[in-house]
Amino acid sequence: MQRFEDFGLSTEMLNALSKKGFEEPSEIQKLVVPELLKERTHLIGQAQTGTGKTAAFGIPILETIEADKTVRALILAPTRELANQVADEIYSLKGAKDLKVLAVYGGASIENQIKKLKSGVDIVVGTPGRVMDLMRKKVLKVDNLDYFVLDEADEMLNMGFLEDIEAILEKTNDEKKMLFFSATIPKAIMAIAKRFMPEHKLLKVEKKELTTNLTEQIYYEVKQEDKFEALCRVLDYEQDFYGIVFCRTKSEVDDVTNKLKARNYDAECIHGDITQALRQKALDLFKKKY
């Protein structure tokens, strides 16, 4: 069994991993971490959400960049929530290392983000639109990067960010590692890779390992009209249920949330029509488990 100690990580990193309860590396971490620590190479990593890919690229970034308050790593994410999540994860892994991590995205005060960038930041995690806004204002400089990361690359392309990604990449320096992480590898991703990193490695988690082995998957076949009652049964059966319920549409999210609240379940909703402040409030409550 491979251990984090086998990667030759610093004591600070091992302590941070232990504090987070990480006992052994996931499959994508076993593939990516040693590769990035030993070689200056571009790579594409295929792994699903929930398999530890943030730590897979976060650990090598934190182990190799110096804290000099200039942007050394730029990580692009498709949504505000994911940008925040990635930034929080990287921050939790940095331990005592004096690195500044900043999440930037639309819907939040750009003035505050500008102020923090001017005070010095080492790692920026952001959505393409806000990153470009800050680049145009000349407060986010991307010409001295050690790492450029696309997280959830296939989702970013599905959301129409291709031109933004290309525009950002064209402003970056040549001497950097480029890392793409994606659940699937569509032709569009390979086309970007061919253009910007013709020499790269493709690291794929075997299909049977795409889902984290910490996840037990169960499904129930129920009629449409019985779905809500079935959901309530699951919530009642699981003691201290703590989780996320996904719905097909925004209106369905509102409907399910209101019905759950009417039955005295602690529930909040998140979707694109809700203000960023309310979305962040819901996420903060979720993190704290109320």
SETORSE-262386 format. One record per residue (C-alpha): residue in one letter; chain; x, z, y negated. Coordinates in Angstrom, 1 decimal. Last residue first. Example, Ala and Ser with C-alpha at 12.3 -4.5 7.8 and 13.67 -1.06 7.14 Angstrom:
SITE   type   mol       c1       c3       c2
SITE      S     A     13.7      7.1      1.1
SITE      A     A     12.3      7.8      4.5
END
This chain:
SITE   type   mol       c1       c3       c2
SITE      Y     A    -25.7     11.2    -24.4
SITE      K     A    -23.5      9.8    -21.6
SITE      K     A    -20.7      9.9    -24.2
SITE      K     A    -19.9      6.2    -23.6
SITE      F     A    -23.6      5.4    -23.6
SITE      L     A    -24.2      7.1    -26.9
SITE      D     A    -21.3      5.2    -28.4
SITE      L     A    -22.6      1.9    -27.1
SITE      A     A    -26.1      2.6    -28.6
SITE      K     A    -24.6      3.4    -31.9
SITE      Q     A    -22.4      0.3    -31.8
SITE      R     A    -25.5     -1.8    -31.2
SITE      L     A    -27.3     -0.1    -34.0
SITE      A     A    -24.5     -0.7    -36.4
SITE      Q     A    -24.1     -4.3    -35.2
SITE      T     A    -27.7     -5.1    -36.0
SITE      I     A    -30.0     -6.0    -33.1
SITE      D     A    -30.9     -9.6    -32.6
SITE      G     A    -28.0    -10.2    -30.3
SITE      H     A    -28.9     -7.7    -27.6
SITE      I     A    -28.5     -4.0    -26.9
SITE      C     A    -31.3     -1.5    -25.9
SITE      E     A    -31.3      2.2    -25.5
SITE      A     A    -32.7      4.3    -22.7
SITE      D     A    -33.0      8.0    -21.9
SITE      Y     A    -36.0      8.0    -19.5
SITE      N     A    -39.1      9.8    -20.8
SITE      R     A    -41.7      7.5    -19.2
SITE      A     A    -42.5      5.8    -22.6
SITE      K     A    -38.7      5.5    -23.1
SITE      L     A    -38.5      3.4    -20.0
SITE      K     A    -41.4      1.2    -21.1
SITE      N     A    -39.8      0.6    -24.5
SITE      T     A    -36.5     -0.3    -22.9
SITE      V     A    -38.2     -2.7    -20.5
SITE      D     A    -40.1     -4.5    -23.3
SITE      D     A    -37.1     -4.7    -25.6
SITE      V     A    -34.8     -6.2    -22.9
SITE      E     A    -37.6     -8.5    -21.9
SITE      S     A    -37.8     -9.8    -25.5
SITE      K     A    -34.1    -10.4    -25.5
SITE      T     A    -34.3    -12.5    -22.3
SITE      R     A    -33.1    -12.3    -18.7
SITE      C     A    -32.6     -8.6    -18.4
SITE      F     A    -29.6     -6.5    -17.4
SITE      V     A    -29.9     -2.7    -16.7
SITE      I     A    -26.7     -0.8    -17.3
SITE      G     A    -25.7      2.5    -15.8
SITE      Y     A    -25.8      6.3    -15.5
SITE      F     A    -28.3      7.7    -13.1
SITE      D     A    -28.1     11.5    -12.9
SITE      Q     A    -29.4     11.6     -9.4
SITE      E     A    -30.2      8.2     -8.0
SITE      Y     A    -33.7      8.2     -6.5
SITE      D     A    -35.5      8.5     -9.8
SITE      L     A    -33.7      5.5    -11.3
SITE      V     A    -34.1      3.5     -8.2
SITE      R     A    -37.9      4.2     -8.2
SITE      C     A    -38.1      3.3    -11.9
SITE      L     A    -36.5      0.0    -11.2
SITE      A     A    -39.0     -0.7     -8.4
SITE      E     A    -41.9      0.1    -10.8
SITE      F     A    -40.4     -2.3    -13.3
SITE      K     A    -40.0     -5.1    -10.7
SITE      D     A    -43.5     -4.9     -9.2
SITE      E     A    -45.1     -7.7    -11.2
SITE      Q     A    -42.2    -10.0    -10.4
SITE      K     A    -42.5     -9.4     -6.7
SITE      V     A    -39.7     -7.5     -5.0
SITE      E     A    -36.6     -8.4     -3.0
SITE      Y     A    -34.0     -5.7     -3.4
SITE      Y     A    -30.3     -6.1     -3.9
SITE      I     A    -27.3     -3.9     -3.2
SITE      Q     A    -23.6     -4.3     -4.1
SITE      E     A    -21.2     -1.4     -3.8
SITE      T     A    -18.5     -1.7     -6.4
SITE      L     A    -15.2      0.1     -6.0
SITE      N     A    -13.9     -2.9     -3.9
SITE      T     A    -13.8     -4.9     -7.2
SITE      T     A    -15.5     -8.2     -6.8
SITE      L     A    -13.2    -11.3     -6.6
SITE      E     A    -11.6     -9.9     -3.4
SITE      K     A    -13.5    -12.0     -0.9
SITE      K     A    -12.7    -15.0     -3.1
SITE      E     A     -9.0    -14.3     -3.1
SITE      V     A     -7.7    -13.2     -6.5
SITE      K     A     -6.1    -16.2     -8.1
SITE      L     A     -2.8    -16.5    -10.0
SITE      L     A     -2.2    -19.9    -11.6
SITE      K     A      1.3    -20.2    -13.1
SITE      H     A      2.1    -22.1    -16.2
SITE      E     A      4.2    -25.0    -17.4
SITE      P     A      2.0    -27.3    -19.4
SITE      M     A      1.2    -24.4    -21.8
SITE      F     A     -0.6    -25.7    -24.9
SITE      R     A     -2.0    -29.1    -23.9
SITE      K     A     -2.2    -28.6    -20.1
SITE      A     A     -3.6    -25.1    -20.5
SITE      I     A     -6.3    -26.4    -22.9
SITE      A     A     -7.3    -29.1    -20.4
SITE      M     A     -7.2    -26.5    -17.5
SITE      I     A     -9.7    -24.4    -19.4
SITE      A     A    -11.9    -27.4    -20.0
SITE      K     A    -11.8    -28.4    -16.3
SITE      P     A    -13.4    -25.1    -15.3
SITE      I     A    -11.5    -22.2    -13.9
SITE      T     A    -14.0    -19.4    -13.1
SITE      A     A    -13.9    -15.7    -13.6
SITE      S     A    -11.4    -16.2    -16.4
SITE      F     A     -8.2    -14.8    -17.8
SITE      F     A     -5.8    -16.9    -19.8
SITE      L     A     -2.4    -15.6    -20.7
SITE      M     A      0.1    -17.3    -23.1
SITE      K     A      3.5    -15.7    -23.4
SITE      K     A      5.1    -16.3    -26.8
SITE      E     A      7.9    -18.3    -28.4
SITE      D     A      6.0    -21.3    -29.7
SITE      N     A      4.6    -19.5    -32.8
SITE      T     A      0.8    -19.5    -33.5
SITE      K     A     -1.0    -21.6    -36.0
SITE      E     A     -2.0    -24.3    -33.5
SITE      L     A     -3.4    -21.6    -31.2
SITE      I     A     -5.9    -20.5    -33.8
SITE      A     A     -7.2    -24.0    -34.3
SITE      E     A     -7.4    -24.6    -30.6
SITE      I     A     -9.4    -21.4    -30.0
SITE      D     A    -11.7    -22.2    -32.9
SITE      E     A    -12.4    -25.7    -31.5
SITE      L     A    -13.1    -24.3    -28.0
SITE      F     A    -15.4    -21.5    -29.2
SITE      G     A    -18.7    -23.1    -28.1
SITE      M     A    -20.2    -20.1    -26.2
SITE      N     A    -19.6    -21.7    -22.8
SITE      L     A    -15.9    -22.1    -23.8
SITE      M     A    -15.7    -18.4    -24.6
SITE      E     A    -17.5    -17.5    -21.4
SITE      D     A    -14.9    -19.5    -19.4
SITE      A     A    -12.0    -17.8    -21.1
SITE      E     A    -13.3    -14.3    -20.4
SITE      D     A    -10.1    -12.9    -22.1
SITE      L     A     -7.8    -15.4    -23.8
SITE      V     A     -4.5    -13.7    -24.5
SITE      F     A     -1.6    -14.7    -26.8
SITE      Y     A      1.5    -12.5    -26.3
SITE      D     A      4.9    -12.1    -28.0
SITE      L     A      3.4    -13.2    -31.4
SITE      N     A      5.4    -13.9    -34.6
SITE      D     A      3.4    -16.7    -36.2
SITE      V     A      0.0    -15.0    -35.9
SITE      K     A     -0.4    -13.5    -39.3
SITE      L     A     -3.6    -11.8    -40.1
SITE      V     A     -3.9    -11.0    -43.8
SITE      K     A     -3.6    -14.6    -45.0
SITE      K     A     -7.3    -14.7    -46.0
SITE      R     A     -7.7    -17.8    -43.8
SITE      M     A     -6.1    -15.8    -40.9
SITE      L     A     -8.7    -13.0    -41.5
SITE      D     A    -11.6    -15.5    -41.3
SITE      M     A    -10.0    -17.2    -38.2
SITE      V     A     -9.8    -13.8    -36.4
SITE      R     A    -13.4    -13.1    -37.4
SITE      G     A    -14.6    -16.4    -35.8
SITE      P     A    -12.5    -16.1    -32.7
SITE      T     A    -13.6    -12.6    -31.7
SITE      G     A    -10.9    -10.0    -31.8
SITE      V     A     -8.3     -7.8    -30.2
SITE      V     A     -5.2     -7.3    -32.4
SITE      I     A     -2.1     -5.5    -31.2
SITE      D     A      0.8     -4.3    -33.4
SITE      V     A     -1.0     -3.4    -36.6
SITE      G     A      0.4     -2.5    -40.0
SITE      S     A     -1.2     -1.0    -43.2
SITE      K     A     -2.2     -4.5    -44.3
SITE      L     A     -4.1     -5.0    -41.0
SITE      K     A     -5.9     -1.7    -41.5
SITE      K     A     -7.0     -2.6    -45.1
SITE      I     A     -8.1     -6.1    -44.0
SITE      Q     A    -10.2     -4.6    -41.2
SITE      N     A    -11.8     -2.2    -43.6
SITE      E     A    -12.6     -5.0    -46.0
SITE      I     A    -14.0     -7.1    -43.2
SITE      S     A    -16.7     -4.5    -42.6
SITE      A     A    -18.4     -5.0    -39.3
SITE      G     A    -20.9     -7.7    -38.3
SITE      G     A    -18.1    -10.1    -37.3
SITE      Y     A    -15.2     -8.9    -35.2
SITE      V     A    -11.8     -7.3    -35.4
SITE      A     A    -10.5     -4.6    -32.9
SITE      L     A     -7.2     -3.0    -33.9
SITE      V     A     -4.4     -1.4    -31.9
SITE      K     A     -1.5      0.4    -33.5
SITE      L     A      1.4      1.2    -31.3
SITE      D     A      3.4      4.5    -31.4
SITE      K     A      3.8      5.0    -27.7
SITE      A     A      2.5      8.4    -26.7
SITE      G     A      0.0      7.0    -24.2
SITE      K     A     -0.6      3.3    -24.6
SITE      L     A     -3.2      3.1    -21.9
SITE      S     A     -6.1      4.6    -23.8
SITE      Y     A     -5.5      2.2    -26.7
SITE      I     A     -5.5     -0.8    -24.3
SITE      E     A     -8.9      0.3    -22.9
SITE      D     A    -10.4      0.9    -26.3
SITE      A     A     -9.2     -2.5    -27.6
SITE      V     A    -10.7     -4.2    -24.5
SITE      Q     A    -14.0     -2.5    -25.0
SITE      N     A    -14.2     -3.2    -28.7
SITE      A     A    -13.4     -6.9    -28.1
SITE      L     A    -16.0     -6.9    -25.3
SITE      E     A    -18.7     -5.5    -27.5
SITE      R     A    -17.9     -7.9    -30.3
SITE      T     A    -18.2    -10.9    -28.0
SITE      P     A    -16.1    -13.8    -26.7
SITE      A     A    -12.7    -12.0    -26.6
SITE      L     A     -9.4    -13.2    -28.1
SITE      I     A     -6.3    -11.0    -27.6
SITE      L     A     -3.5    -11.3    -30.1
SITE      A     A     -0.2     -9.5    -29.3
SITE      R     A      2.8     -8.9    -31.5
SITE      V     A      1.0     -8.4    -34.8
SITE      T     A      3.5     -6.6    -37.1
SITE      K     A      3.6     -2.9    -37.3
SITE      D     A      7.1     -2.6    -35.7
SITE      A     A      6.1     -0.9    -32.4
SITE      E     A      8.0     -3.0    -29.8
SITE      I     A      6.3     -5.0    -27.2
SITE      T     A      7.3     -4.8    -23.5
SITE      E     A      5.5     -2.0    -21.8
SITE      L     A      2.3     -2.2    -23.8
SITE      I     A      1.9     -5.9    -23.2
SITE      P     A      2.8     -5.5    -19.5
SITE      I     A      0.1     -2.8    -19.1
SITE      G     A     -2.6     -4.7    -21.1
SITE      F     A     -2.5     -7.9    -19.0
SITE      A     A     -3.5     -6.3    -15.7
SITE      A     A     -5.1     -3.4    -17.5
SITE      T     A     -7.7     -5.7    -19.0
SITE      K     A     -8.0     -7.5    -15.6
SITE      G     A     -9.2     -4.4    -13.8
SITE      T     A    -11.7     -6.0    -11.4
SITE      G     A    -14.8     -5.2    -13.4
SITE      T     A    -15.3     -8.7    -14.8
SITE      Q     A    -14.3    -11.3    -12.2
SITE      A     A    -10.8    -12.5    -11.6
SITE      Q     A     -8.8    -15.7    -12.0
SITE      G     A     -5.5    -15.3    -13.9
SITE      I     A     -3.9    -18.2    -15.8
SITE      L     A     -0.2    -17.8    -16.6
SITE      H     A      2.5    -18.5    -19.1
SITE      T     A      5.9    -17.2    -18.1
SITE      R     A      8.6    -14.9    -19.4
SITE      E     A      9.4    -13.4    -16.0
SITE      K     A      9.9     -9.9    -14.5
SITE      L     A      7.2     -7.8    -16.3
SITE      L     A      4.7    -10.6    -16.5
SITE      E     A      4.8    -11.3    -12.8
SITE      P     A      4.9     -7.6    -11.8
SITE      V     A      1.7     -7.0    -13.7
SITE      V     A     -0.2    -10.2    -12.7
SITE      L     A     -0.6    -10.2     -9.0
SITE      K     A     -0.9     -6.5     -8.2
SITE      Q     A     -3.1     -6.1    -11.2
SITE      I     A     -5.4     -8.8    -10.0
SITE      E     A     -5.7     -7.1     -6.6
SITE      S     A     -6.4     -3.6     -8.1
SITE      P     A     -3.5     -1.2     -8.7
SITE      E     A     -3.6      2.3     -7.1
SITE      E     A     -4.7      5.7     -8.3
SITE      F     A     -6.0      5.0    -11.8
SITE      G     A     -7.7      8.3    -12.9
SITE      K     A     -7.4      7.6    -16.6
SITE      K     A     -4.9     10.5    -16.9
SITE      S     A     -2.9      9.0    -14.0
SITE      L     A     -2.7      5.6    -15.8
SITE      A     A     -1.6      7.3    -19.0
SITE      N     A      1.1      9.3    -17.1
SITE      L     A      2.4      6.2    -15.4
SITE      M     A      2.6      4.4    -18.8
SITE      E     A      4.5      7.2    -20.4
SITE      T     A      6.9      7.5    -17.4
SITE      S     A      7.7      3.8    -17.8
SITE      L     A      6.6      1.3    -15.2
SITE      G     A      8.9      0.1    -12.5
SITE      F     A      6.2     -1.8    -10.7
SITE      D     A      6.4      0.2     -7.5
SITE      E     A      5.2      3.3     -9.4
SITE      F     A      1.9      1.6     -9.8
SITE      R     A      1.5      1.7     -6.1
SITE      Q     A      1.4     -1.0     -3.4
SITE      M     A      0.0      0.0      0.0
END
